[in-house]
Amino acid sequence: MIEIKRFVNQYQLYIWPFFGLVLVILLCFFVMVPQIKALLKAREVFVDISQKAVILEQKADDLQLIDEQEVKNDLQIALSSLPAQKELISAVSQVQLLTATSNLDLKDVSFGSVSSNQEADGFVIKASVEGTIESFKNFIALLKVAPLTMSLEGIELSKTKTEGVFQTVFALKSYYQNIPISLGDVSIPLALLSDSEKEQLKKIGDYYRNIPITTIDNAEGVKGKLDPFH
C-alpha cells in the first residue's frame, strides 16, 4: 500500500492528466459520436430532398412545355385501343363493323368468361357468322388493324347447306387495362412519348377513323346495363 502511494505521489503529474484524457475520450464517444451520426443522417436527408427538389423543378418546366390538348387527344386515342374498363359497346360495335365490311352475315354475339394475364385484363366475345372463306380472311385481316385491341382466340368452322358458304364462330378476346393510380416516384424524371410511340398513336387514330366503332362516350340513346358480368 505504501509503495502504491509512493508510486502515485511520484507520477501523479502524469497519472491525473491520463485519467482526464481517458474521461474526455469516453465523453466524446458516448456524447459526440451519436450527434455526429445524427448530423450525417440529417445531411443525407437534406441531399435527398435537394435532389428531389431539382427533379420536381425540372418536371414543372417540362410540364409547362406540354400541350394539354395534345395530351388529352393522345390519351383518348390510346384508350380507344386499350380501354380502362370493359368496353362491351365498343367490342360489339367493332365486331359488327368488321363483319359487315368483310361481307359476313353476323348471326349471334355472346360473351365468355372474364380472363386475365400479366399485362392486361380481357373478356371473350364470340361472334357466330356465315360467309365464304375469302370473307373470313378479310375479317381476320381487318381485325389486325381494328382500333380496339382484340386477339383471335379460336375458330369453329362448319359447313352450311349453301355451297361455298360456311358457318364460323370466332372467339375474340377484347383487352382493357386499368389506368395506374400512382403517377410514379418523385425521383423518376417525367416520361415523354417517343417518336415511335407518337407514330403508333397516329396509326391507331387512322384505324379509328377507318373503322368508326361506337363507344360509351359517343353512344346515343338510352343506355342499359353495359356489363353483363356484374
DOVO-988666 format. One record per residue (C-alpha): residue number from 1; residue in three letters; y, x, z. Coordinates in nm, 3 decimals. Example, Ala and Ser with C-alpha at 12.3 -4.5 7.8 and 13.67 -1.06 7.14 Angstrom:
# DOVO-988666
+-----+------+---------+---------+---------+
!  nr ! rest !   north !    east !      up !
+-----+------+---------+---------+---------+
!   1 !  ala !  -0.450 !   1.230 !   0.780 !
!   2 !  ser !  -0.106 !   1.367 !   0.714 !
+-----+------+---------+---------+---------+
END
This chain:
# DOVO-988666
+-----+------+---------+---------+---------+
!  nr ! rest !   north !    east !      up !
+-----+------+---------+---------+---------+
!   1 !  met !   0.000 !   0.000 !   0.000 !
!   2 !  ile !   0.233 !   0.287 !   0.089 !
!   3 !  glu !   0.150 !   0.452 !  -0.241 !
!   4 !  ile !   0.236 !   0.133 !  -0.431 !
!   5 !  lys !   0.572 !   0.106 !  -0.256 !
!   6 !  arg !   0.637 !   0.470 !  -0.325 !
!   7 !  phe !   0.549 !   0.415 !  -0.693 !
!   8 !  val !   0.777 !   0.111 !  -0.715 !
!   9 !  asn !   1.064 !   0.290 !  -0.546 !
!  10 !  gln !   1.019 !   0.589 !  -0.771 !
!  11 !  tyr !   1.004 !   0.394 !  -1.101 !
!  12 !  gln !   1.199 !   0.077 !  -1.016 !
!  13 !  leu !   1.467 !   0.184 !  -1.260 !
!  14 !  tyr !   1.211 !   0.124 !  -1.536 !
!  15 !  ile !   0.989 !  -0.147 !  -1.387 !
!  16 !  trp !   1.251 !  -0.420 !  -1.335 !
!  17 !  pro !   1.402 !  -0.386 !  -1.683 !
!  18 !  phe !   1.048 !  -0.400 !  -1.822 !
!  19 !  phe !   0.972 !  -0.727 !  -1.642 !
!  20 !  gly !   1.309 !  -0.859 !  -1.752 !
!  21 !  leu !   1.227 !  -0.775 !  -2.112 !
!  22 !  val !   0.888 !  -0.949 !  -2.084 !
!  23 !  leu !   1.060 !  -1.257 !  -1.940 !
!  24 !  val !   1.310 !  -1.264 !  -2.225 !
!  25 !  ile !   1.029 !  -1.236 !  -2.480 !
!  26 !  leu !   0.843 !  -1.525 !  -2.317 !
!  27 !  leu !   1.157 !  -1.737 !  -2.316 !
!  28 !  cys !   1.211 !  -1.663 !  -2.685 !
!  29 !  phe !   0.853 !  -1.756 !  -2.763 !
!  30 !  phe !   0.847 !  -2.086 !  -2.573 !
!  31 !  val !   1.205 !  -2.196 !  -2.642 !
!  32 !  met !   1.339 !  -2.039 !  -2.958 !
!  33 !  val !   1.026 !  -2.038 !  -3.174 !
!  34 !  pro !   0.986 !  -2.422 !  -3.170 !
!  35 !  gln !   1.355 !  -2.455 !  -3.250 !
!  36 !  ile !   1.320 !  -2.214 !  -3.540 !
!  37 !  lys !   1.021 !  -2.412 !  -3.672 !
!  38 !  ala !   1.218 !  -2.736 !  -3.643 !
!  39 !  leu !   1.509 !  -2.574 !  -3.825 !
!  40 !  leu !   1.283 !  -2.456 !  -4.108 !
!  41 !  lys !   1.129 !  -2.804 !  -4.133 !
!  42 !  ala !   1.473 !  -2.961 !  -4.149 !
!  43 !  arg !   1.568 !  -2.717 !  -4.422 !
!  44 !  glu !   1.261 !  -2.818 !  -4.626 !
!  45 !  val !   1.355 !  -3.185 !  -4.590 !
!  46 !  phe !   1.712 !  -3.109 !  -4.694 !
!  47 !  val !   1.594 !  -2.917 !  -5.002 !
!  48 !  asp !   1.358 !  -3.203 !  -5.096 !
!  49 !  ile !   1.634 !  -3.462 !  -5.059 !
!  50 !  ser !   1.871 !  -3.245 !  -5.261 !
!  51 !  gln !   1.619 !  -3.213 !  -5.543 !
!  52 !  lys !   1.558 !  -3.589 !  -5.546 !
!  53 !  ala !   1.933 !  -3.649 !  -5.550 !
!  54 !  val !   1.967 !  -3.428 !  -5.857 !
!  55 !  ile !   1.687 !  -3.619 !  -6.032 !
!  56 !  leu !   1.845 !  -3.953 !  -5.938 !
!  57 !  glu !   2.178 !  -3.839 !  -6.078 !
!  58 !  gln !   2.003 !  -3.735 !  -6.399 !
!  59 !  lys !   1.826 !  -4.071 !  -6.415 !
!  60 !  ala !   2.156 !  -4.250 !  -6.365 !
!  61 !  asp !   2.309 !  -4.052 !  -6.651 !
!  62 !  asp !   2.008 !  -4.128 !  -6.873 !
!  63 !  leu !   2.023 !  -4.499 !  -6.789 !
!  64 !  gln !   2.388 !  -4.514 !  -6.893 !
!  65 !  leu !   2.288 !  -4.389 !  -7.238 !
!  66 !  ile !   2.017 !  -4.653 !  -7.285 !
!  67 !  asp !   2.092 !  -4.962 !  -7.490 !
!  68 !  glu !   1.991 !  -5.252 !  -7.264 !
!  69 !  gln !   1.943 !  -5.494 !  -7.552 !
!  70 !  glu !   1.725 !  -5.245 !  -7.737 !
!  71 !  val !   1.506 !  -5.205 !  -7.428 !
!  72 !  lys !   1.470 !  -5.583 !  -7.400 !
!  73 !  asn !   1.371 !  -5.606 !  -7.766 !
!  74 !  asp !   1.116 !  -5.326 !  -7.728 !
!  75 !  leu !   0.971 !  -5.492 !  -7.419 !
!  76 !  gln !   0.944 !  -5.826 !  -7.596 !
!  77 !  ile !   0.760 !  -5.664 !  -7.886 !
!  78 !  ala !   0.527 !  -5.476 !  -7.651 !
!  79 !  leu !   0.449 !  -5.794 !  -7.455 !
!  80 !  ser !   0.376 !  -5.979 !  -7.778 !
!  81 !  ser !   0.095 !  -5.730 !  -7.838 !
!  82 !  leu !  -0.028 !  -5.683 !  -7.481 !
!  83 !  pro !   0.098 !  -5.972 !  -7.265 !
!  84 !  ala !   0.144 !  -5.952 !  -6.890 !
!  85 !  gln !  -0.077 !  -6.259 !  -6.836 !
!  86 !  lys !  -0.339 !  -6.469 !  -7.014 !
!  87 !  glu !  -0.170 !  -6.587 !  -7.333 !
!  88 !  leu !  -0.405 !  -6.869 !  -7.429 !
!  89 !  ile !  -0.150 !  -7.037 !  -7.656 !
!  90 !  ser !  -0.089 !  -6.710 !  -7.841 !
!  91 !  ala !  -0.462 !  -6.640 !  -7.873 !
!  92 !  val !  -0.540 !  -6.982 !  -8.020 !
!  93 !  ser !  -0.234 !  -6.966 !  -8.246 !
!  94 !  gln !  -0.336 !  -6.625 !  -8.379 !
!  95 !  val !  -0.692 !  -6.741 !  -8.447 !
!  96 !  gln !  -0.561 !  -7.048 !  -8.631 !
!  97 !  leu !  -0.324 !  -6.842 !  -8.846 !
!  98 !  leu !  -0.583 !  -6.575 !  -8.925 !
!  99 !  thr !  -0.849 !  -6.827 !  -9.024 !
! 100 !  ala !  -0.605 !  -7.025 !  -9.238 !
! 101 !  thr !  -0.477 !  -6.710 !  -9.410 !
! 102 !  ser !  -0.837 !  -6.598 !  -9.473 !
! 103 !  asn !  -0.931 !  -6.938 !  -9.624 !
! 104 !  leu !  -1.171 !  -7.011 !  -9.340 !
! 105 !  asp !  -1.238 !  -7.359 !  -9.206 !
! 106 !  leu !  -1.189 !  -7.350 !  -8.828 !
! 107 !  lys !  -1.437 !  -7.589 !  -8.668 !
! 108 !  asp !  -1.408 !  -7.518 !  -8.298 !
! 109 !  val !  -1.243 !  -7.291 !  -8.042 !
! 110 !  ser !  -1.381 !  -7.223 !  -7.694 !
! 111 !  phe !  -1.317 !  -6.977 !  -7.416 !
! 112 !  gly !  -1.562 !  -6.743 !  -7.250 !
! 113 !  ser !  -1.564 !  -6.591 !  -6.904 !
! 114 !  val !  -1.291 !  -6.354 !  -6.793 !
! 115 !  ser !  -1.386 !  -5.989 !  -6.803 !
! 116 !  ser !  -1.210 !  -5.663 !  -6.728 !
! 117 !  asn !  -1.223 !  -5.291 !  -6.790 !
! 118 !  gln !  -1.039 !  -4.990 !  -6.656 !
! 119 !  glu !  -0.735 !  -5.028 !  -6.879 !
! 120 !  ala !  -0.665 !  -5.397 !  -6.929 !
! 121 !  asp !  -0.798 !  -5.740 !  -6.842 !
! 122 !  gly !  -0.901 !  -5.991 !  -7.101 !
! 123 !  phe !  -1.077 !  -6.315 !  -7.185 !
! 124 !  val !  -1.316 !  -6.412 !  -7.462 !
! 125 !  ile !  -1.222 !  -6.669 !  -7.724 !
! 126 !  lys !  -1.495 !  -6.795 !  -7.956 !
! 127 !  ala !  -1.397 !  -6.927 !  -8.298 !
! 128 !  ser !  -1.652 !  -7.125 !  -8.496 !
! 129 !  val !  -1.562 !  -7.110 !  -8.866 !
! 130 !  glu !  -1.708 !  -7.174 !  -9.208 !
! 131 !  gly !  -1.639 !  -6.977 !  -9.523 !
! 132 !  thr !  -1.755 !  -6.711 !  -9.761 !
! 133 !  ile !  -1.846 !  -6.352 !  -9.682 !
! 134 !  glu !  -1.526 !  -6.239 !  -9.851 !
! 135 !  ser !  -1.323 !  -6.470 !  -9.627 !
! 136 !  phe !  -1.494 !  -6.322 !  -9.322 !
! 137 !  lys !  -1.399 !  -5.973 !  -9.439 !
! 138 !  asn !  -1.038 !  -6.083 !  -9.486 !
! 139 !  phe !  -1.034 !  -6.229 !  -9.136 !
! 140 !  ile !  -1.157 !  -5.904 !  -8.982 !
! 141 !  ala !  -0.903 !  -5.704 !  -9.184 !
! 142 !  leu !  -0.619 !  -5.928 !  -9.067 !
! 143 !  leu !  -0.741 !  -5.903 !  -8.708 !
! 144 !  lys !  -0.672 !  -5.529 !  -8.718 !
! 145 !  val !  -0.303 !  -5.586 !  -8.794 !
! 146 !  ala !  -0.252 !  -5.900 !  -8.586 !
! 147 !  pro !   0.032 !  -5.886 !  -8.330 !
! 148 !  leu !  -0.176 !  -5.995 !  -8.029 !
! 149 !  thr !  -0.427 !  -5.728 !  -7.927 !
! 150 !  met !  -0.780 !  -5.853 !  -7.987 !
! 151 !  ser !  -1.115 !  -5.689 !  -8.036 !
! 152 !  leu !  -1.420 !  -5.825 !  -8.215 !
! 153 !  glu !  -1.699 !  -5.851 !  -7.956 !
! 154 !  gly !  -1.968 !  -6.020 !  -8.164 !
! 155 !  ile !  -2.058 !  -6.223 !  -8.474 !
! 156 !  glu !  -2.316 !  -6.500 !  -8.510 !
! 157 !  leu !  -2.386 !  -6.577 !  -8.876 !
! 158 !  ser !  -2.588 !  -6.867 !  -9.013 !
! 159 !  lys !  -2.626 !  -7.045 !  -9.347 !
! 160 !  thr !  -2.493 !  -7.389 !  -9.435 !
! 161 !  lys !  -2.613 !  -7.643 !  -9.689 !
! 162 !  thr !  -2.342 !  -7.528 !  -9.931 !
! 163 !  glu !  -2.434 !  -7.231 ! -10.147 !
! 164 !  gly !  -2.232 !  -6.919 ! -10.060 !
! 165 !  val !  -2.076 !  -7.077 !  -9.751 !
! 166 !  phe !  -2.177 !  -6.954 !  -9.407 !
! 167 !  gln !  -2.108 !  -7.068 !  -9.054 !
! 168 !  thr !  -1.993 !  -6.795 !  -8.819 !
! 169 !  val !  -1.894 !  -6.771 !  -8.455 !
! 170 !  phe !  -1.651 !  -6.486 !  -8.390 !
! 171 !  ala !  -1.643 !  -6.370 !  -8.028 !
! 172 !  leu !  -1.298 !  -6.220 !  -7.979 !
! 173 !  lys !  -1.159 !  -6.055 !  -7.669 !
! 174 !  ser !  -0.788 !  -6.107 !  -7.611 !
! 175 !  tyr !  -0.630 !  -5.850 !  -7.382 !
! 176 !  tyr !  -0.349 !  -5.861 !  -7.129 !
! 177 !  gln !  -0.223 !  -5.626 !  -6.860 !
! 178 !  asn !  -0.011 !  -5.692 !  -6.554 !
! 179 !  ile !   0.331 !  -5.529 !  -6.550 !
! 180 !  pro !   0.345 !  -5.246 !  -6.293 !
! 181 !  ile !   0.519 !  -5.340 !  -5.970 !
! 182 !  ser !   0.636 !  -4.986 !  -5.896 !
! 183 !  leu !   0.875 !  -4.805 !  -6.129 !
! 184 !  gly !   0.736 !  -4.465 !  -6.036 !
! 185 !  asp !   0.816 !  -4.195 !  -5.785 !
! 186 !  val !   1.175 !  -4.084 !  -5.745 !
! 187 !  ser !   1.080 !  -3.725 !  -5.825 !
! 188 !  ile !   0.943 !  -3.825 !  -6.167 !
! 189 !  pro !   1.200 !  -3.793 !  -6.447 !
! 190 !  leu !   1.290 !  -4.104 !  -6.645 !
! 191 !  ala !   1.032 !  -4.162 !  -6.917 !
! 192 !  leu !   1.179 !  -4.249 !  -7.256 !
! 193 !  leu !   0.997 !  -4.371 !  -7.564 !
! 194 !  ser !   0.884 !  -4.101 !  -7.802 !
! 195 !  asp !   0.937 !  -4.124 !  -8.177 !
! 196 !  ser !   0.570 !  -4.213 !  -8.230 !
! 197 !  glu !   0.591 !  -4.491 !  -7.970 !
! 198 !  lys !   0.904 !  -4.631 !  -8.135 !
! 199 !  glu !   0.726 !  -4.623 !  -8.470 !
! 200 !  gln !   0.430 !  -4.808 !  -8.318 !
! 201 !  leu !   0.661 !  -5.075 !  -8.176 !
! 202 !  lys !   0.818 !  -5.115 !  -8.519 !
! 203 !  lys !   0.474 !  -5.172 !  -8.671 !
! 204 !  ile !   0.393 !  -5.433 !  -8.406 !
! 205 !  gly !   0.723 !  -5.606 !  -8.482 !
! 206 !  asp !   0.630 !  -5.613 !  -8.851 !
! 207 !  tyr !   0.288 !  -5.758 !  -8.765 !
! 208 !  tyr !   0.455 !  -6.030 !  -8.561 !
! 209 !  arg !   0.688 !  -6.122 !  -8.846 !
! 210 !  asn !   0.398 !  -6.131 !  -9.092 !
! 211 !  ile !   0.183 !  -6.341 !  -8.857 !
! 212 !  pro !   0.431 !  -6.551 !  -8.652 !
! 213 !  ile !   0.200 !  -6.666 !  -8.374 !
! 214 !  thr !   0.305 !  -6.928 !  -8.120 !
! 215 !  thr !   0.373 !  -6.803 !  -7.768 !
! 216 !  ile !   0.458 !  -6.966 !  -7.436 !
! 217 !  asp !   0.823 !  -6.875 !  -7.494 !
! 218 !  asn !   0.858 !  -7.035 !  -7.836 !
! 219 !  ala !   0.612 !  -7.324 !  -7.796 !
! 220 !  glu !   0.773 !  -7.666 !  -7.832 !
! 221 !  gly !   0.679 !  -8.000 !  -7.684 !
! 222 !  val !   0.515 !  -8.090 !  -7.355 !
! 223 !  lys !   0.323 !  -7.800 !  -7.205 !
! 224 !  gly !  -0.005 !  -7.884 !  -7.041 !
! 225 !  lys !  -0.236 !  -7.665 !  -6.843 !
! 226 !  leu !  -0.213 !  -7.324 !  -7.010 !
! 227 !  asp !  -0.500 !  -7.156 !  -6.830 !
! 228 !  pro !  -0.835 !  -7.340 !  -6.825 !
! 229 !  phe !  -0.984 !  -7.079 !  -6.592 !
! 230 !  his !  -0.771 !  -7.199 !  -6.296 !
+-----+------+---------+---------+---------+
END
